[in-house]
Amino acid sequence: INAEYGKQWYQRRVRAVYRSMNIPAPKRNIDVYRIGKKKEGKIRPIRMECQNSGDVDYALVHSKRLKISEYHSTVYLGPDRTREQRLEHNALVRKMKDLISSDPTKHYFIKDKRVCTGDKR
């Protein structure tokens, strides 16, 4: 844990994010800490470990509510992925960006490890 902030500070921040999503924070203990090395100008993610995968799934399903949040609109929640999964997902994101640049009139998204398309609303 960073010297200037304690574990309780990070837990309060996580609970504030849950309030922004308008869902209850997990009742079980959660472990919260920064990952990565501190470097000037670099934002390090906060990792939250829940005792129950259902708590993680519930938060991920409701994470889209953060986009309209006044205080947490720049917060991104993502699942924990292995290195191979991250590489695979990054390749899909690159493919999706190429498709968007070639045809910006459609809506593209990633679902079930595939790039899908639909009409823009």
MOBEL-V160814 format. One record per backbone hydrogen bond with DSSP energy under -1.0 kcal/mol. NH is the residue of the N-H (numbers start at 1). CO is the residue of the C=O. If there is no record, write none. Layout:
BEGIN
NH|CO + NH|CO
END
This chain:
BEGIN
10|6 + 11|7 + 12|8 + 13|9 + 14|10 + 15|11 + 16|12 + 17|13 + 18|14 + 19|15 + 20|16 + 21|17 + 22|19 + 23|18 + 31|49 + 33|47 + 35|45 + 42|39 + 47|33 + 49|31 + 56|52 + 57|53 + 58|54 + 59|55 + 60|56 + 61|57 + 62|58 + 65|62 + 66|63 + 67|64 + 69|66 + 75|72 + 86|82 + 87|83 + 88|84 + 89|85 + 90|86 + 91|87 + 92|88 + 93|89 + 94|90 + 95|91 + 96|92 + 97|93 + 98|94 + 99|95 + 100|96 + 101|97 + 102|98 + 103|99 + 106|103 + 107|118 + 109|116 + 111|114 + 116|109 + 118|107
END
